[in-house]
Structures are given as C-alpha cells and as structure tokens.
Amino acid sequence: MNSRLTSPRALVIALATAGVIGAVGAGAYTSARAVGAPTTNAVATAPAAMVTLPDFSTITARDGAAVVNISVTGTAKASDDEAAAEIQGIDPDDPMFQFFRRFQGQMGPRGQQQQRDVPVRAQGSGFIVDPSGIIITNAHVVKDAKEVTVKLTDRREYRAKVLGADAKTDIAVLKIDAKNLPVLALGNTKDLKVGEWVLAIGSPFGFENTVTAGVVSAKGRSLPDDSYVPFIQTDVAVNPGNSGGPLLNTRGEVVGINSQIYSRSGGYQGVSFAIPIDVAVQVKDQIVATGKASHARLGVAVQEVNQAFADSFKLDKPEGALVSNIEKGGPGDKAGLKAGDVIRKVDGQTIVSSGDLPAVIGQQAPGRNVTLEVWRQGERKELQARLGDASDKPAKVAKADADVGQGKLGLALRPLQPQEKREASVDNGLLIEDAAGPSAQAGVQAGDVLLAINGTPAQSVEQVREVVAKAANKSVALLIQRGEDKIFVPVRIG
C-alpha cells in the first residue's frame, strides 16, 4: 500500500478528490490551485466563496407567538350525491352508494337533484399585526365562514370577527377581543432579492407553528386567476394549512403572506407563492377603515405579447399588454386607447407580461390619473387615463392559442353584408368563410370576423393581400371577433 495514503491527512485529501468528502462547516471551500496542477508539500487553500446558512431559531423563538392557527366552520351547497358521499364516506361509484342515497334526500322536479347545505371545516394560518387583536390571513381561508376560531401558541382560543375580505388580493382581516398581544414587524418587498433566504411559519395540515425555510425564486409573478397581485415565488415548503401565514426575511420582518402552491398532487412540489406585504398592508388599511377594499380598472381586455406579435408590431422584444378589446365609454376608451395598442408602461412602471397590467392598475385608487406609455403603429405614444372602479365591471384578460404554422395565410374572406354588420355590431370587417394552414393552426375559425390585420382595419380582401405581401418579418397579427369577444391571433406566414 502507498504510504502516502495511509496518513489521515492524505486520506482526507484523497477522499475529497474522489468527491466523498465535500463542504466542511458553514461554508464550502475549494482549493485555489487549478485542477491538474502539480502537488506540493505546502497545500495552500483559500475560500473561493463562503455561504453561511442562516439560523432561524432566534426568529422562531421571538416571533412564533404572533403566528396563529385559524379554524373555520361553515356550510356550502352540494348535490344529494355529494352530500351522501360526505355523510356516509362512500364513493359515489360504489354499488352501495345508491342504497344509502335513498335515505339522504328527495329528487327535485323533473328528477333534478336538490341542493343542500353540508358542513365545511377548514384550517389556515394568520399573524397578528396589532396588539389590540388585528390579524391578517387569506380571504380563501375564511370564505363562507360562519364561525372563525383563532388559537394562539399558548393554547388560548378566541372567537374572531371577520372585518372584511378582498377576493382580488386574497387578503382578509380578523379581529379578536384581546390586548397586549405579540406582533410581527412588517418589512417591504422592494428590498427583497431573488435568492434571499426566507422563512414560513404556519399550520400545514393542522400542525401548528411549523417552520419551513427556502429562498426567493422570483418576484412579480402574475398568475392566471385575474388577481391583482404580483406574487413572490419561493421554494419554501408550503402545504394546505399554511395559507395566510407569514413569510419572513432573515431579519424577522414579514415580506409576504403565503397564499398558493403549484401542485399536481395537492401537496408541496417546490413552487409556492406569497402575496407581497406591501399589497397586504394597503388592503388591510382599507378594510380596517371601511370594511372593504377598492381597486381601479382601465376597462380593457388584454393578452400576452409573444414573439410573433412582437414581430408583427415591430417591437424590440415581446413585452407589454396587447389591447384586444375596449369597453365602450370606459376609462381606456376615454383615454384614447385602441385595439392593437401595446401598453408598455403605467406611470413609468414597466409592463412585462399581460398579467402585470391588472396587478398594477388594480392596486391604484379609483379616480386616479395615470400615464400610459403605448406602442401604436411602430411609434411610442403617451396617454392620460382616469381610472374607474373595479367593482363596477372587472377587466378581462383575453387568451389566445400561441401555436402558429408555416406557409400562406390560408383564409377565405368575403365582405360583410349590411345585415351581418348590424348583427356583429361592426362598421367594417371581412367574414372568414374558411380557415386553413397557419391561420387554422393559430386558432382562427370559419365564421370569425376579421376586423384588422397588423393594426390596419380590414376593409377589403385586396387590402389584406397587400398587408400580407408587405409583412417582411413573415408574421401578421389578426384581430378577429368571435361572438361578442375580440382577440388578437398571431399567424406565421413564412
């Protein structure tokens, strides 16, 4: 045996080289010597990068008492089948289900099942923000609640009053009759960095005051749920029951409220979303003052700007919110917005994806004036808009199939007859009698009405041919109307 490998020091070096021994202590150290360099008797090492893992024990001991467990009881409407399954614990597909079903309720007129109230129980988390008993949690935790019970870490329980809940931001505010309660310090999300360590405290699956940790994965995430929230994405383990609990930074400040998870199994899969504390505090203050939260609206339907749209509208990159429809007489209409405009900024704040627009607008106060930077016909323009109230009529986000094909446009078009124009409530447009090739692959259907192509109103078949012929980037954006809906569809023609 080689004597060099018999000493403990040589053995450690050999094992480390083989990958058996890795990081030591709080940081990972690597040799400053290049791989393959000759070995010398003097082994000089220097820390290439040190990453110290945080110790959350102090924060947990200090702030854990301000995190509460929330139990909710209520009722929900369910069919007789659902109610029977709930009561008996039997799968509706079980042969015995029909036997027990006879004793659960009567059929309604014409054999329709009757709806009945069934008990609903849920659990969640929350945290105290005022010593007088003000608690923030998620709106979905207390939805349809008839009784809300708050349990503290010292096992005291209180009946809570729901001061208000805002579904658009998923924030609810509770009040319990208590004094001199521990509270959490509130931070801000502006200074929060991607990659920063964060800590969640909550009651996953009812296990009270559970602590999990991870890092911030992304900021400003927009989710396809019509919410007004630029979510914080983390890899913190969040499960059912964590909803409404705080997300804290390494200073023990609340930077978010755990709200949603992305899961195909119903449990944690590494992608969790939290509501920024800035948004939560804004909503909380409104609810405490008035019992409800108000949000602004622009009165437009928007959709995502993908690369095909960016090529069609001559944008330098696929960013912004593409306006596909405008509410007549709404704030956007009064501001001068047009279908085909791409909203790129609101009061200087960049709109990257279409979901950013309702999040930015929704956090504004109704009646406020904002400056919109839009891209129209290859030029930058600024418009002034006075925002409306979202409670009047919520804005919609249109969606389109982004799949496109190759080849010619593939549309059979003809002018609309006067009666067809009246039925479609349009002044101009061409009826799509047939869609094939790339147009069909992009989602265009026979019976759709072509209103515009690359922002130019479609007034004749010859005009459409000219626009297609001039499409140097081999991509066009079709504005079509299907029923009462209007939407842009990108089509690759080469």
C-alpha positions as CSV (number, residue, x, y, z in Angstrom):
1,M,0.0,0.0,0.0
2,N,1.3,3.5,-0.8
3,S,2.4,5.1,2.4
4,R,1.2,8.5,1.2
5,L,-2.4,7.3,1.5
6,T,-2.0,5.9,5.0
7,S,-1.8,9.1,6.9
8,P,-5.1,10.8,8.0
9,R,-4.2,14.0,6.1
10,A,-3.5,12.2,2.8
11,L,-6.7,10.1,3.2
12,V,-8.8,13.2,3.6
13,I,-7.3,14.8,0.5
14,A,-7.9,11.6,-1.5
15,L,-11.5,11.3,-0.3
16,A,-12.2,14.9,-1.1
17,T,-10.7,14.5,-4.5
18,A,-13.0,11.5,-5.1
19,G,-16.0,13.5,-4.0
20,V,-16.7,11.5,-0.9
21,I,-16.0,14.5,1.4
22,G,-17.4,17.8,0.4
23,A,-18.2,21.1,2.2
24,V,-16.9,21.4,5.8
25,G,-18.6,23.6,8.4
26,A,-20.9,26.5,7.4
27,G,-19.1,27.3,4.1
28,A,-17.8,25.3,1.1
29,Y,-14.1,25.6,0.5
30,T,-12.3,24.9,-2.8
31,S,-8.6,24.8,-3.4
32,A,-7.2,27.8,-5.2
33,R,-4.9,25.5,-7.2
34,A,-6.1,24.6,-10.6
35,V,-7.1,21.1,-11.4
36,G,-4.2,19.1,-12.7
37,A,-1.5,21.4,-11.1
38,P,1.5,19.5,-9.6
39,T,1.2,18.6,-5.9
40,T,3.5,20.4,-3.5
41,N,4.2,19.8,0.2
42,A,2.7,23.1,1.1
43,V,-1.0,22.8,0.4
44,A,-2.4,26.3,0.3
45,T,-6.2,26.7,0.3
46,A,-8.4,29.8,0.3
47,P,-12.1,30.2,0.5
48,A,-13.3,30.8,-3.1
49,A,-16.8,31.5,-1.8
50,M,-18.4,31.2,1.6
51,V,-22.1,30.8,2.0
52,T,-23.3,30.8,5.6
53,L,-26.6,29.1,6.2
54,P,-29.0,31.2,8.3
55,D,-30.0,30.2,11.8
56,F,-33.8,30.8,12.1
57,S,-34.0,29.7,15.7
58,T,-33.9,33.2,17.1
59,I,-36.6,34.5,14.8
60,T,-38.8,31.5,15.5
61,A,-38.5,31.8,19.3
62,R,-39.1,35.6,19.2
63,D,-41.8,35.8,16.6
64,G,-43.5,32.4,16.6
65,A,-46.0,33.6,19.3
66,A,-47.5,36.1,16.9
67,V,-48.5,33.4,14.4
68,V,-51.9,32.0,14.9
69,N,-53.9,28.9,13.9
70,I,-57.3,29.6,12.3
71,S,-60.2,27.1,12.3
72,V,-63.2,27.8,10.2
73,T,-66.7,26.2,10.2
74,G,-69.4,27.0,7.7
75,T,-71.7,25.5,5.1
76,A,-71.6,25.0,1.3
77,K,-74.2,23.9,-1.2
78,A,-73.9,20.4,-2.5
79,S,-76.0,17.9,-4.5
80,D,-77.6,14.9,-2.8
81,D,-74.9,12.7,-4.3
82,E,-72.1,14.9,-2.8
83,A,-73.9,15.2,0.5
84,A,-74.4,11.5,0.7
85,A,-70.8,10.8,0.0
86,E,-69.8,13.3,2.6
87,I,-72.1,11.9,5.3
88,Q,-71.6,8.2,4.6
89,G,-68.0,8.3,3.5
90,I,-68.9,6.2,0.4
91,D,-67.5,6.7,-3.1
92,P,-70.4,7.6,-5.4
93,D,-69.2,4.8,-7.8
94,D,-69.5,2.2,-5.0
95,P,-72.5,-0.1,-5.7
96,M,-73.8,0.5,-2.1
97,F,-73.9,4.3,-2.8
98,Q,-77.3,4.1,-4.4
99,F,-78.7,2.2,-1.5
100,F,-77.7,4.8,1.0
101,R,-78.6,7.7,-1.3
102,R,-82.4,6.8,-1.0
103,F,-82.2,8.0,2.6
104,Q,-80.3,11.2,2.0
105,G,-82.9,13.4,0.3
106,Q,-85.6,13.6,-2.3
107,M,-85.2,14.4,-6.0
108,G,-86.3,17.8,-7.2
109,P,-88.8,18.4,-10.0
110,R,-88.2,16.5,-13.3
111,G,-85.7,14.3,-11.5
112,Q,-83.2,17.0,-10.7
113,Q,-81.1,16.7,-7.6
114,Q,-81.8,19.1,-4.8
115,Q,-79.0,21.2,-3.3
116,R,-78.4,21.0,0.4
117,D,-76.2,22.6,2.9
118,V,-73.3,20.5,4.0
119,P,-70.8,21.4,6.8
120,V,-67.5,22.7,5.8
121,R,-64.4,22.8,8.0
122,A,-61.1,24.4,7.1
123,Q,-57.9,25.4,8.8
124,G,-55.3,28.0,7.9
125,S,-52.8,30.4,9.5
126,G,-52.5,34.1,10.2
127,F,-50.4,36.6,12.1
128,I,-51.0,39.4,14.5
129,V,-50.2,42.9,13.3
130,D,-51.7,45.0,16.1
131,P,-51.6,44.3,19.9
132,S,-55.3,45.0,20.0
133,G,-56.1,41.8,18.1
134,I,-55.9,42.7,14.4
135,I,-54.9,39.6,12.3
136,I,-54.1,39.2,8.6
137,T,-54.8,36.0,6.8
138,N,-56.0,34.8,3.3
139,A,-59.5,35.6,2.1
140,H,-59.9,32.0,0.9
141,V,-59.3,30.7,4.4
142,V,-62.4,32.4,5.8
143,K,-64.6,32.2,2.7
144,D,-68.2,31.2,3.5
145,A,-67.2,31.0,7.2
146,K,-69.9,31.1,9.9
147,E,-67.6,30.7,12.8
148,V,-63.9,31.6,12.9
149,T,-61.7,30.5,15.9
150,V,-58.2,31.8,16.5
151,K,-55.8,29.8,18.6
152,L,-52.6,31.2,20.0
153,T,-49.4,29.4,20.7
154,D,-50.1,29.5,24.5
155,R,-53.3,27.5,23.7
156,R,-55.7,30.4,24.3
157,E,-58.6,30.4,21.8
158,Y,-60.8,33.4,20.7
159,R,-63.8,33.7,18.5
160,A,-62.8,36.0,15.7
161,K,-64.8,38.6,13.7
162,V,-64.1,38.9,10.0
163,L,-63.7,42.7,9.5
164,G,-63.5,42.2,5.7
165,A,-62.1,40.1,2.9
166,D,-60.9,41.0,-0.6
167,A,-61.0,38.2,-3.1
168,K,-59.0,40.1,-5.7
169,T,-55.9,40.1,-3.5
170,D,-56.9,37.1,-1.3
171,I,-56.5,39.2,1.9
172,A,-58.8,39.1,4.9
173,V,-58.6,40.9,8.2
174,L,-59.8,39.4,11.5
175,K,-60.3,40.9,15.0
176,I,-60.2,39.1,18.3
177,D,-61.1,40.6,21.7
178,A,-57.7,40.6,23.3
179,K,-55.0,43.1,24.4
180,N,-51.2,43.3,24.6
181,L,-50.7,40.6,22.0
182,P,-47.3,39.9,20.4
183,V,-47.0,41.3,16.9
184,L,-44.7,40.8,13.8
185,A,-42.6,43.5,12.4
186,L,-43.5,44.4,8.8
187,G,-40.9,44.8,6.1
188,N,-41.2,45.6,2.4
189,T,-40.8,43.6,-0.8
190,K,-38.9,46.3,-2.7
191,D,-35.7,45.4,-1.0
192,L,-36.3,41.7,-1.2
193,K,-33.9,39.9,-3.5
194,V,-34.2,36.8,-5.6
195,G,-32.1,34.1,-3.9
196,E,-32.5,35.6,-0.4
197,W,-33.4,33.2,2.4
198,V,-37.0,33.4,3.7
199,L,-38.9,31.6,6.5
200,A,-42.5,30.5,6.7
201,I,-44.4,29.8,9.9
202,G,-47.8,28.3,9.8
203,S,-50.1,25.3,10.4
204,P,-49.6,22.8,7.5
205,F,-52.2,20.0,7.8
206,G,-53.1,21.4,11.2
207,F,-49.6,21.0,12.7
208,E,-49.4,24.4,14.5
209,N,-46.4,26.6,14.5
210,T,-44.5,24.6,11.9
211,V,-41.3,26.3,10.5
212,T,-40.0,25.8,6.9
213,A,-37.4,27.7,5.0
214,G,-36.1,28.3,1.5
215,V,-35.2,31.1,-0.9
216,V,-37.0,33.6,-3.0
217,S,-37.2,32.1,-6.5
218,A,-38.7,35.1,-8.4
219,K,-40.7,38.3,-7.8
220,G,-43.6,39.9,-9.6
221,R,-45.2,36.6,-10.8
222,S,-48.6,37.0,-12.4
223,L,-50.9,34.0,-12.1
224,P,-53.8,33.2,-14.4
225,D,-56.5,33.9,-11.8
226,D,-57.5,37.5,-12.5
227,S,-55.9,38.6,-9.2
228,Y,-54.3,42.0,-8.6
229,V,-51.2,40.5,-7.0
230,P,-47.5,40.5,-8.2
231,F,-46.7,37.3,-6.3
232,I,-43.4,36.4,-4.7
233,Q,-42.4,32.9,-5.8
234,T,-40.3,30.8,-3.3
235,D,-39.3,27.2,-2.8
236,V,-40.3,27.2,0.8
237,A,-42.3,24.1,1.7
238,V,-45.9,25.4,1.9
239,N,-48.8,23.0,2.2
240,P,-52.6,23.2,2.9
241,G,-53.0,24.9,6.2
242,N,-50.0,27.3,5.6
243,S,-52.4,29.7,3.8
244,G,-52.4,33.1,5.5
245,G,-49.1,32.5,7.4
246,P,-46.2,35.0,7.2
247,L,-43.2,34.8,5.0
248,L,-40.3,36.4,6.9
249,N,-36.8,37.6,5.9
250,T,-33.6,36.9,7.9
251,R,-34.3,40.0,10.0
252,G,-37.7,38.6,11.1
253,E,-39.7,41.0,9.1
254,V,-42.8,39.9,7.2
255,V,-42.3,40.3,3.5
256,G,-45.2,38.2,2.3
257,I,-48.3,36.1,3.1
258,N,-48.2,32.5,1.9
259,S,-51.2,32.1,-0.4
260,Q,-50.9,29.5,-3.1
261,I,-48.9,26.5,-4.3
262,Y,-48.3,25.0,-7.7
263,S,-49.1,21.3,-7.4
264,R,-50.2,18.3,-9.4
265,S,-50.7,16.2,-6.3
266,G,-52.3,18.7,-3.9
267,G,-49.2,18.9,-1.8
268,Y,-45.9,20.9,-1.9
269,Q,-43.8,20.4,-5.1
270,G,-41.3,23.2,-4.7
271,V,-43.2,26.2,-6.1
272,S,-45.0,28.4,-3.6
273,F,-46.5,31.9,-4.0
274,A,-46.8,34.7,-1.4
275,I,-48.7,38.0,-1.5
276,P,-46.2,40.9,-1.1
277,I,-46.7,42.6,2.3
278,D,-46.9,46.0,0.7
279,V,-50.1,44.9,-1.1
280,A,-51.5,43.2,2.0
281,V,-51.0,46.3,4.2
282,Q,-52.7,48.5,1.7
283,V,-55.7,46.3,1.6
284,K,-55.7,45.8,5.4
285,D,-55.7,49.5,6.0
286,Q,-58.7,49.9,3.7
287,I,-60.6,47.1,5.3
288,V,-60.0,48.4,8.9
289,A,-61.1,51.8,7.8
290,T,-64.1,51.0,5.6
291,G,-64.8,47.2,5.8
292,K,-63.8,46.7,2.2
293,A,-61.0,47.3,-0.3
294,S,-61.4,49.2,-3.6
295,H,-59.5,48.6,-6.8
296,A,-59.2,50.6,-10.0
297,R,-59.8,49.4,-13.6
298,L,-58.9,50.5,-17.1
299,G,-61.8,48.9,-18.9
300,V,-59.8,46.9,-21.5
301,A,-59.2,43.3,-22.4
302,V,-55.5,42.5,-22.9
303,Q,-53.5,39.5,-23.9
304,E,-49.9,38.3,-23.9
305,V,-47.3,39.7,-26.4
306,N,-45.4,36.7,-27.7
307,Q,-42.6,36.8,-30.3
308,A,-45.0,36.5,-33.2
309,F,-46.8,39.7,-32.0
310,A,-43.6,41.5,-31.3
311,D,-42.5,40.8,-34.9
312,S,-45.9,41.9,-36.3
313,F,-46.0,45.2,-34.3
314,K,-42.2,45.8,-34.8
315,L,-41.4,45.7,-31.1
316,D,-37.8,45.3,-30.0
317,K,-38.8,42.5,-27.6
318,P,-42.0,40.6,-26.6
319,E,-43.1,42.7,-23.7
320,G,-46.3,44.6,-22.8
321,A,-50.0,44.1,-22.7
322,L,-51.7,43.9,-26.1
323,V,-55.1,45.6,-26.1
324,S,-57.6,43.4,-27.9
325,N,-60.9,45.0,-26.8
326,I,-62.0,48.2,-25.2
327,E,-65.1,48.8,-23.1
328,K,-67.1,51.5,-24.8
329,G,-67.2,54.6,-22.7
330,G,-64.8,53.1,-20.2
331,P,-61.6,54.7,-18.8
332,G,-59.4,53.2,-21.6
333,D,-61.8,54.3,-24.3
334,K,-61.9,57.9,-22.9
335,A,-58.1,57.9,-22.7
336,G,-57.9,57.1,-26.5
337,L,-56.7,53.5,-26.3
338,K,-57.3,51.5,-29.5
339,A,-57.3,47.8,-30.2
340,G,-53.8,46.9,-31.2
341,D,-52.1,49.2,-28.8
342,V,-49.4,47.6,-26.7
343,I,-49.3,49.1,-23.1
344,R,-45.7,49.1,-22.1
345,K,-45.6,51.3,-19.0
346,V,-48.0,52.7,-16.4
347,D,-46.6,55.8,-14.6
348,G,-43.2,54.7,-15.6
349,Q,-43.6,51.1,-14.3
350,T,-42.7,48.6,-17.0
351,I,-45.4,46.1,-18.1
352,V,-43.6,42.9,-19.0
353,S,-46.4,40.4,-19.3
354,S,-50.2,41.0,-19.8
355,G,-50.8,39.9,-16.2
356,D,-48.8,42.8,-14.9
357,L,-51.3,45.3,-16.1
358,P,-54.3,44.3,-13.9
359,A,-51.9,43.9,-11.0
360,V,-50.5,47.5,-11.4
361,I,-53.9,49.1,-12.2
362,G,-55.8,47.1,-9.6
363,Q,-53.6,48.5,-6.8
364,Q,-54.4,52.1,-7.7
365,A,-57.3,54.0,-6.3
366,P,-60.4,54.6,-8.5
367,G,-60.4,58.1,-9.9
368,R,-56.7,58.4,-10.0
369,N,-55.0,59.7,-13.2
370,V,-52.2,57.6,-14.7
371,T,-49.9,58.0,-17.7
372,L,-49.9,55.1,-20.1
373,E,-47.0,54.5,-22.5
374,V,-48.3,52.6,-25.5
375,W,-46.8,51.3,-28.8
376,R,-49.0,52.1,-31.7
377,Q,-48.2,51.6,-35.4
378,G,-44.5,51.4,-34.7
379,E,-44.4,54.6,-32.6
380,R,-44.3,55.4,-28.9
381,K,-47.2,57.4,-27.5
382,E,-48.3,58.7,-24.1
383,L,-51.9,58.8,-23.0
384,Q,-53.6,60.0,-19.8
385,A,-56.3,57.8,-18.3
386,R,-58.6,58.4,-15.3
387,L,-59.1,55.0,-13.7
388,G,-62.6,53.6,-13.0
389,D,-63.8,51.5,-10.1
390,A,-63.3,47.7,-10.5
391,S,-66.4,47.0,-8.6
392,D,-68.4,48.4,-11.5
393,K,-67.1,46.0,-14.1
394,P,-63.9,44.0,-13.8
395,A,-61.4,44.0,-16.6
396,K,-60.8,40.8,-18.6
397,V,-57.6,39.2,-19.8
398,A,-58.1,37.6,-23.1
399,K,-56.1,34.5,-24.1
400,A,-55.1,33.1,-27.4
401,D,-53.6,29.9,-28.7
402,A,-50.0,30.8,-29.5
403,D,-49.4,27.9,-31.8
404,V,-48.7,29.0,-35.3
405,G,-47.8,27.3,-38.5
406,Q,-45.9,27.9,-41.7
407,G,-47.0,28.8,-45.3
408,K,-49.6,31.2,-46.7
409,L,-52.3,32.9,-44.6
410,G,-54.9,30.3,-45.5
411,L,-58.1,32.4,-45.2
412,A,-61.1,32.5,-47.5
413,L,-62.6,36.0,-47.0
414,R,-65.6,38.0,-48.2
415,P,-67.1,41.4,-47.3
416,L,-69.8,41.5,-44.7
417,Q,-73.3,42.1,-45.8
418,P,-75.1,45.1,-44.2
419,Q,-77.2,42.8,-42.0
420,E,-74.2,40.9,-40.9
421,K,-72.5,44.2,-39.9
422,R,-75.6,45.1,-37.8
423,E,-75.6,41.6,-36.2
424,A,-71.9,41.8,-35.4
425,S,-72.1,45.5,-34.3
426,V,-69.2,46.5,-36.6
427,D,-68.7,49.1,-39.2
428,N,-66.0,47.3,-41.2
429,G,-64.7,43.7,-41.4
430,L,-64.4,40.6,-43.5
431,L,-66.2,37.3,-42.9
432,I,-63.9,34.3,-42.6
433,E,-65.6,31.6,-44.6
434,D,-62.8,29.1,-44.2
435,A,-59.5,28.9,-42.3
436,A,-56.7,26.5,-43.3
437,G,-53.0,26.2,-43.0
438,P,-51.3,28.5,-40.5
439,S,-54.4,30.5,-39.7
440,A,-56.3,27.4,-38.7
441,Q,-53.3,26.2,-36.6
442,A,-53.3,29.6,-34.9
443,G,-56.9,29.1,-33.8
444,V,-58.8,31.1,-36.5
445,Q,-62.2,29.5,-37.3
446,A,-64.8,29.8,-40.1
447,G,-67.4,32.3,-39.0
448,D,-65.0,34.6,-37.3
449,V,-64.9,38.2,-38.5
450,L,-61.6,39.7,-39.4
451,L,-61.5,43.3,-38.1
452,A,-57.9,44.3,-38.7
453,I,-54.5,42.9,-39.8
454,N,-51.3,44.4,-38.2
455,G,-53.4,47.2,-36.8
456,T,-54.9,48.2,-40.1
457,P,-58.7,47.9,-40.4
458,A,-59.7,45.1,-42.8
459,Q,-61.8,46.8,-45.4
460,S,-61.2,44.6,-48.5
461,V,-59.7,41.3,-49.5
462,E,-57.2,43.2,-51.7
463,Q,-56.1,45.3,-48.7
464,V,-55.4,42.1,-46.7
465,R,-53.3,40.7,-49.5
466,E,-51.2,43.9,-49.6
467,V,-50.5,43.8,-45.9
468,V,-49.5,40.1,-46.1
469,A,-47.3,40.8,-49.0
470,K,-45.5,43.6,-47.2
471,A,-45.0,41.5,-44.0
472,A,-41.2,41.5,-44.2
473,N,-41.0,39.5,-40.9
474,K,-43.4,36.9,-42.2
475,S,-45.7,37.3,-39.3
476,V,-49.1,39.1,-39.0
477,A,-51.5,39.8,-36.2
478,L,-55.1,39.3,-36.9
479,L,-57.8,41.0,-34.9
480,I,-60.9,38.7,-35.0
481,Q,-64.3,38.9,-33.5
482,R,-66.0,35.7,-32.4
483,G,-69.4,36.3,-31.0
484,E,-69.0,39.2,-28.6
485,D,-65.3,38.6,-28.0
486,K,-62.4,40.3,-29.7
487,I,-58.9,38.8,-29.7
488,F,-55.6,39.2,-31.5
489,V,-54.2,36.0,-33.1
490,P,-50.6,35.8,-34.3
491,V,-50.1,34.0,-37.6
492,R,-46.7,33.0,-39.1
493,I,-46.9,33.1,-42.9
494,G,-43.4,32.1,-43.6
